[in-house]
């Protein structure tokens, strides 16, 4: 089947505008992660969804960031009132958690966000 | 405590040579150490991973060496090929109760294998 897909692949927006980034995980995967990759930096964890459990939002950098996952599948990451420092590649990953600690996260190609 | 330090930032190796990338961590609660490979315009892909009860893991040309006492681990790419040119990220994770694998990534190493 298909891998993790993300849309749009590129997004240019003006400072202060809201943006929505979409992630379609691999079918059947119960866990979904969002990461941010800034230039020259590693991947920074943002948020985690697992089944019907409450999401782990501990990585969200500010209250301008939010995410939801509808029907246990598609997820949307929303950034309100974008700032120039939000410019980065936003990566989504999904995994099938069979046993604790035995999972592989499969990453999508990312959305490149540029805030002017 | 949550950081993973990775070096070098960039690496140039001749075809057929050995590429070595090093990582160090502080948090002894980390229980899983994967390496990811990322090509331009693509998301990272799991390359190889190790648990702390093993000192070495080899898969083809890729080997992880793990030193628990020093809290260091490294990736060795034997017989490096131009197709290995990519950015490599080490990571460390703690497995939470719900299976949540919270990965902490190094800053990446850009590898260029010259023909």
Contacts between the chains, C-beta under 8 A, distances in Angstrom:
chain1	res1	chain2	res2	distance
A	4	B	43	7.2
A	31	B	99	7.1
A	31	B	100	7.3
A	40	B	107	7.0
A	40	B	108	7.8
A	41	B	107	5.8
A	41	B	108	7.8
A	42	B	4	7.6
A	42	B	6	7.5
A	42	B	89	5.9
A	42	B	91	8.0
A	42	B	105	3.5
A	42	B	106	5.4
A	42	B	107	4.6
A	42	B	108	5.8
A	43	B	44	7.1
A	43	B	89	6.9
A	43	B	91	7.9
A	43	B	103	7.4
A	43	B	105	4.3
A	44	B	105	7.7
A	45	B	102	6.3
A	45	B	103	6.6
A	45	B	104	7.5
A	48	B	100	5.5
A	48	B	102	7.5
A	50	B	98	5.5
A	50	B	99	6.6
A	50	B	100	6.1
A	53	B	98	5.9
A	56	B	96	8.0
A	56	B	100	6.2
A	56	B	102	7.8
A	91	B	43	5.5
A	91	B	44	7.5
A	93	B	43	7.4
A	95	B	101	7.5
A	97	B	98	7.9
A	97	B	99	3.8
A	99	B	99	7.5
A	100	B	95	5.3
A	100	B	96	7.9
A	100	B	97	7.3
A	100	B	98	7.8
A	100	B	99	4.6
A	101	B	31	6.6
A	101	B	32	6.2
A	101	B	95	3.8
A	101	B	99	7.4
A	101	B	101	6.9
A	103	B	99	6.7
A	103	B	101	5.8
A	104	B	46	5.2
A	105	B	46	7.2
A	105	B	101	7.1
A	105	B	103	7.1
A	106	B	45	7.8
A	106	B	46	7.9
A	107	B	36	8.0
A	107	B	43	3.1
A	107	B	44	5.1
A	107	B	45	6.8
A	108	B	43	5.2
A	109	B	41	6.6
A	109	B	42	5.6
A	109	B	43	5.2
A	110	B	43	5.6
